Amino acid sequence: MMPLYDNLPEPAPLKKGNLRIVPLGGLGEVGRNMNVLEFGDKLLVVDCGVLFPEESQPGVDLILPDFSWIEDRLDDIVGMVLTHGHEDHIGAVPYLLKLREDIPIYGSDLTLAFVEPKLREHRLPAENLHVVEEGDRQAIGPFDCEFVAVTHSIPDALAVFVRTPAGKVLITGDFKMDQLPLDHRLTDLRSFARFGEEGVDLFMVDSTNAEVPGFVTPEREIGPVLGQVFAEATGQIIVASFASHVHRVQQVINAAAHHGRSVALVGRSMERNMRIAQEKGYLTIPEGLIVDSNEISLLPPNQRVYMATGSQGEPMAALSRISQGSHRFVSIEPGDTVIFASSLIPGNENSVYRVINDLTRLGAKVVHQANAKVHVSGHAASGELIYCYNIVQPKNVMPIHGEIRHLVANGQLAVLTGVKPEDVVLAEDGVVVDLEDGHARVVGAVPCEYIYVDGSSIGEISEDELATRRTLGSEGFVSVYAVVEGESGMVLAPPTIRAIGMAEDSSVFDEILPDVTAALEEAASGGNVDAHVLQQAMRRVIGRWVGRHLRRRPMIVPVVVLQ
């Protein structure tokens, strides 16, 4: 297999007749999925999602794909294909459309129904949405796209087979091979086999569960387990899931109806998405089962179910606020049951376990994937991936949608099925792959940084700013203030030190004040007074002392006022 590359040059212009694939997100992380296909000077965008921040990215709301490579080529985009309605595949659509509003968007009925309110929220037009179904074949510029049904943890998910004169590419999107899906909508392996007979030059395959042995548990096995948890619960039940996991919400509704409980949807995205799913016929709700938060609070605890967001420990989501006792209408009492109906996304482990601990401390019984079968993944495990490779028999493979370890594991599975190691292309975000004469090869790289959304700002937060925030949060803050006579260099007001966010209070610095004053006086001697030089002199003394005595590396902000 090809290794992952460092220091790749900018790729040369695409040769006439070749196909180029540029991943702008999703290769190296589980999120912000976006791949751009280029042929004949035209671009096809496949998915445009967001990545949710980790603890090391304080204050960040969302992380977007890096659009810089296509910003100068927006007029070349002939369309955007969305494989399904999860945030990591559609969440960045409004941000791309802010650069060009009229990009045609193709997706399934439910997927586009989830996209439309996002566009309205951003005051963008929603006239260029084109609904496609499995079996449809759509010419999008020079790209001949055929859409294929796949099973995932959301209804209406699609794979796409892209035909071009340069070669044919099968992109799975997120998928698994559940043989007993709740909606009876199987991954269309017959079409996969048909594409294999036609010839798949490049197979771009979901890698999320490539390290997981065997096969994913069927969704329908989850319903009885949820039913058992509901039967044993004596207090209120809170179920946390993704706001777009329609199947899991349906199972919760079925269990609630069976056990005589009412359900309140908690979280704006949960309410909106389930309303859309019900209107579109993907969710069946018995009359009167769903009530609002005010109405359900009047019921006894053993008749309440809250369906909430926050299954990944997101600090601002409903479940985190419930665990902290800060939610405006849901509170935990001893004997309540909380169900995490989701898989852990890599990187979220600490946040999720913290919420579990907080809920347990409040007296709740917490049920999650590690102690009960209350969720199954929406991604194919290694056994399913091997089946797909054997069915499709691709010429080249490019693992997508995963961290590096997932991509590598997926590539190894492809090799086991007979794909030549040199025909497995392992790439990261920004690494450019060209398909030429039936061979996929890395030809360079384009800029592909994390683009942070912080409040109303987009792309204005740098890694340096995040490093500053991390330092403030973990190491603390020290300020030092002094006044110096500008002409003579005389210290008029000796240094004053204040520490914030440290275990030690400011008095601990009393012993170093003489050294700081001496350094200040020395730097100011000679009458050539420069505020920056004086500030740095104080910073050096304090920094050395704090590092040596307190074993800390705080942010040090020196201030010298010249009079």
N, C-alpha and C positions, 0 to 999 in steps of 0.2 A: 504493500500500500504506500501511496505517496505520503510523505510526512507533512506535518503542519509547518508553514513557512514563516520566516522572519525577514524583515527588511526587503520585501519584494518591491521591484520598481513599478512605476505607473505603467499600465498596459499600453501597448501600441494600439492605434486605431484598429477596429475590428476589420478583418479581411472580408472582402466581398464573398458572399456565399457561406460564411460561417455563422454559428450561433454563439452568443455570449450569455453567460449567467453570472449575475452580480448579486451576491447575498448582502443585504444591508441590515440584517438583523436575524436572530434566531439560530445562528451557528456559533456556539460557544456559550449560549444561555438559553433557558427555557422561557422565551418571551420575545417581544418586539419582532415577530416573524415578518420578514419581507424579502422576497427575491424578485429581481428584475431580469427579464429576458430581453435580449437585443438581437434583432435581425433586420437587415436592410434599412438601417438608420431609424428603425422604429422600436419602441419600448413597450413591453407588457409587464405590468406589476402584478405579482401574485402575493396577496395578503399584505396587510399594513397594520401591524399590531403594536401594543405597548408592552413594556416590562415594568413590573412594580418594584419599587426600591427596596433595598435591604437595609439592615441596621447601620451599615457603614456609609449610607447616603442620607444623613439626617436632613429633614426639611424638604426633601424631594417628593413631589406628588406622583410623577410618571416619568418614564424614560422612553424616548422615541427612537425610531431608526434614524440614521444619519441621511438626510435628504440631499446633502451637499453635492453628491455626484450627479444627481438628476436635476438640480435647480436650474442649470443652464440648458436643460433639454426637456423642459416641461411640455413643449409643443410636440415633441416626438412621442409622447405617451399616447398610445391608441386605446388603452383600456386598463382597468384594474379588476382582477379576478379575486374574489374572496371565497375561501374554501369552507368556512363556517363562522358562527357568530360569537366565538369566544373573544374576550378583550385582547388577548395576546395575538390575535389575527385581524381584528377590526378597530381596535381602540385608537390607532393613530390616523385613521382615514380622514377625520376632520382637519388634522394638522397638515396633511398633504394637500387637501382640497383648498386650504387657505392660500396655497401657492398657485393653484389653478383650479377654479371651481367646476369646470365643465368636463372633467375626466369621466368617461363612461365607466360605470361600476357594474360588474356582473356577479351574481350570487344567487343562492336559493331564496325562496320566499321568506323563511324565518330569518336568515342571515341579514337580508336587506331590511326587514322589519326592525331588527335591532340597530341597524346603521342609521335609519331615517331620523329617529329622535336625537341622535348624536349630532346630526347635521343641523337640525333645528336649534339645538342648544347653542351651537356655534354660529348661528345665523347664516347658514350656508344653504343654497338651493338643493333640493332633493329630486330634481326632475330627470336626472341622468342615471337612474337606477334601473337595471335590466334583470328581471327574474329569469333564471334558468333552472332546469330540472335535470335529474339524471337521464342520460340518453340524448340530451340535446347536443347539437353540434353548432358552434357559433364561430363565424369568421370575425376576428378582431384584428383589423389591419392585416398584416401578413401571417398572423398566427391563427391556425385552424384549431380551435379548442373544443374538445369533447368532454362532457362532464359525466362523472361516474359516482354512483352512490357508495358511500363508506359509512361504517358504523363508528360512532364516537360518543362522547358523553354529552352530546347536544344533538337534537334532531336536525335533519336536513344537511348534514355534512357532505361535502363533495371532494373527490379527487378530480384532477384535470389532466387530460392527455393533450399535449400541445404538438401539433404537426407543423413543421416548417420544411422548406427545401433543404435546409442544412442538417436536419435530423429530427427525431421525435423524442419528446421528453414526457415522462409520466411523473407527476407530482402528487404524492399521496395526500397532502395535507395531514391533519391528525386523524389517525384511524386505528381500529383494532378489528379482530376477526371473531367477535362474539357471534356464536352460532344460534343464540336464542335471545336476540335483542327485544326489548320491551315493545318497540314499534314495528317489529317484524321486518325491519329494513336492514338487510344484510350488506356487508361489504361485497360489492359486485365482482367476485373473483372470475366469473365467466368473461366479463369485459377485460379484466386484467390478463386473462389467458389469450383473449382475442388480440389485445395489444402486443402481447408477447409473440404471437404468430406473425403479426404485422412487422414487428421489430421495434424494440425500445432501445434507442441509442443512449439515453441517459435516464436513470431511475433515481429520483430524488425522494428519499424515504424518511419518514418519521423515526427518530432515534430515541425517543424519551425513555422507553422501557427496554432498550436493547440489552441491558445488563441483567434483566429479570428473566430467570429461566422459565421454560414451559409456556403456558397459555393463561390468558386473563380469565378470571372467574366470570361466568355469565351474569349479566345485570339482574336477571330475574331471581337469582339466589339472594339478592339483597332484601327484597320485599319481606320474606318471612322473618329475617333477622330483625328488621325494623319493627315488625309486628310483635315479636317477642319482647323487645325493649319497651315498646309502648305498653304491653300487657303488664310488665313488672313495675312500671313507673307509678309512683304514688303522688307526686307533686306535678308541677308544670314541666313541660318538655320544651327545650330549645334545640332546634336543629340548625346547624350551620353548614352552608354549602355555597358553591359559586352561584352568583345571581342568574346565571344562564343555564344551570343544570336542570332542565325541564323534567327529565326522566326521574331524577331523584326527588324533586318537588312532588311529582305525581305520586310516587311511592309514599311519601310522607302524608299527602292528602288522603290516600287510600287507607293508610294505617289509622289516621285520625278519625276518619269516618267510621271505621270498623269499631273503634274503641270509644266512640261517643265524645270526641273532643272537637273543639273549634280551632281554627288556624288563623293567626294574624301574620301577615307578611311584614318583615322588619327590614328597613333599608330602602332608599329610593330606587336603586337599581333593581332590587328584588321585586318591588311592587310593579315597576314599569315593565320589566321583562316578562313576568308571569301574566300580566294583563295582556300583553301582546301575544304570548303563547296561547292563552285561552281564546282570544279573538281569532287567531289563525287556526284553531282546531287542534293544536299540539298538546293541550292540557285540558283534562276533563275535571270539573269541580262541581260536586253536588250543591244544589241550591242551599244557600244559607250557611255553608261550611266556613267560608272565608268571612271574617269580621274585622272591623278596624280595631286599633289598639285601645281605644277608649271602651268599646263594647266588651272586648275580651277580658279587660281588667275587672269587670263586674262578675265574671264567672269564677267558680271555685278553682283552685290551682289544678286539681285533677281533671279539669275539662279544658285546659289551655295548651296550645302548641304555638310556639313562635318559630317561624321560618325566617332565619336571619342570614346576613352576610358576615364575613369575617373568619372563614374557615382556615385562612392562611396566617392568622394572627395579625392582620393589618391593624395598626394602632388606631385608626379613625373609624374602622368598621364597627358594626353594631356589637358583635360578640366581644371585642376587646373592651368596649365601653361598659358592657354588661359585667364583665369580669372585674372591672375597676370600680363598679358601683356608681358609674357616672351616666348611665343611660337614663333618658328622661322618663321612660315608663316601664322598663323591664328590670327587675331586680331578682337576684338569686336568694333562695331560702334553702335551709337544710332539707334534703330529701328531693330536691329538683334533679332533673336529668338533662344533661347536655350531650348532644350527639354531633361529632365532627364527621359529616358525610362528604369527605373529600380526601384525595391523596395529598401528601406533602410535596409541595414544589421545592426543588433543591434551593437552599439558601434561606428558607423560611422556618427551619426547624426550631431555632431558639425562640422565635416569636410565638410559634404555636405552643411549644412546651411551657412558655411563660404564662400564656393564657390558660392552659390546662391546669397549671399549678394554682393560679389565682382562683379559678372556678372551684377547684377541689378545696382550697382553703375556706371558701364560703360555704362549703357543705354539699356541693353538688356531686352527683355521680356522673363522671365524664366517660363517655363511650366513644372510642375512636378506632381507626383501622388496625391499630396494634393489639387491641383487646377484644375486638368483635368484627365480624364481617359486615360492616355498615357502609362500605364503599368499595367499588372496584374501579380500577384505572380505565381511562378512555383510550389508552395507547397500547399498541401491539407489543407483546412480550417476544422474547427471542425465538420461541418456537413458531409463532405466527409470522415473524419476519422471514424466517427460513423458508416456510411454505410459500410466501410471496416471491422470494427470489427464485425458487424452483419453478413457480408458475410463470413468472414474467421472463426469466432468463435474459436479463438486460446485458447490453454490451459494456456499459459503464455505469457506475454507481456513485452517487454523491449524497452521503448522509446529511440530513437536515434536522432542525428542531431538537436541540439538545446541547448539554454541556459537552466539553471536549471528550470526557470519558465515555459519554453516550455515543458520540459520533464515531470514536475509535472502535467501540464494541460493535456497533452496527456494521462498520466496514469489515471487521473480522468475520461477522456472520456471512456477509456477501462472499468473502473469499472461501469460506467453508463450502458454499454451494457451487463453487466452480468459477466464479468471477476472478479474472487475473488480478493479482495484487496491484499491478501498475494501472489497472483500469478502475480502481477505487480511489476517488479523489476526496481527500480530507481537507476541508477548507474551513476557515473562520470568517466572521463578518468582514466584508471588504475584499476578500480574496477572489479574484476574477478567474473564471473558468471558461475556456472556449471549447466548443465542439467543432472539430475539423476532421473531415474524412472518417467519421465514425469514432474518433478518439477524443476523449475529454482530458484537457490538460490545464494546469494552472499557468496563467500568462502574466500575472502581476497582481497589484492590489490598488484599491482606491481608498481615500479617507473614510473611516467608518467609526466615529466616536460615539459615546453615549451623549444623547441630547436630552438635557434635564428640563422638565417642566416644574417650575417652582412658583406656585401661585399664578400670577398673570404673566410671568416671564418664561420665555422659551429659548433655551440654548444660551442663556446668559450666565448660568452657574458653571464654573469651571471646576476641574479636579482640585486646584489649589484652594478654592472656596470650600469645597467639601472637606479637604484636609484641615482647614481652619476650624470648621464646625466640629469635626471629630476631636481635634485637640481641645477645644473648649469643653466638649462633653466628657472627655476621659481624663485630661491632664490638668484642667483648671486654667485660671487666668490670674496674672499678676500685673498690676499697674504700678509705676513709679513716677513721681512728680517732683520737679525741682524748679527753682527760679534762679536765674543767673543774670548778673549785670553784663549787658552786651559789650560795653567798651573795655572794662577792666578784667572781666572774667570772674569777678567775685561772686561767690555763692550767697545769694541774698536769702533764700529759703532752702534749707537742707532737704535732701530727698525724703519723700513720704511714700511708703510702700503699702499697698492694699492687695490682699489675695481673695479671690472668689472661686468657688467650686473646688476647694481643696479641703482635706481633712484638717489641716493645720490652719489656725487663724493668723491674721496679719502680725500678731505680736511675735511670732516665731522669727520674723525677719529683723527684730530689733538688734540682734547680735551682729548683723551684717551691715547695718546702716553706716557705721564708721568707715568700712571698706568702700561702700558705694560713694560716700561723700569724698573720700580721698581720691578715688578714680575720677570723679567729676572735677575736682579741683585741679588735678594733674592735667586733664584734657583741656581745661579752660585756661591754663597758665600761658603766659606769653601774649595775651591780649587778642589772639586770632580766634575769636569765638565763633563756632559753627554748631547750630542746634543739633544737626544730625550726628556729628562726631560725639557730642556730649551724650546724646541718647544711646548711642552704641556702646559707649564706655560703661554706662550704667547697666545696660542689658547684659554685657559680657560678665560682669561681676556677679550679678544676680543669677544668670543662667548657670555659671559654674557652681555656685553655692547650692542652688536648688537641686541640680543634678547629683552632686556629691552627697549632700546631707539628707535630702528628702526623696531621692530616687524618682523625681518627677521631671517632666518636660513640658511645663505649662506654656501658654502663650504669654509673652512678656511684652507689654506696651509701655515704653518709656516716653515721657513727655517733659521737655525742657522749655520753659517760657523765658525768653530773653527780654530784659527791660533796660 
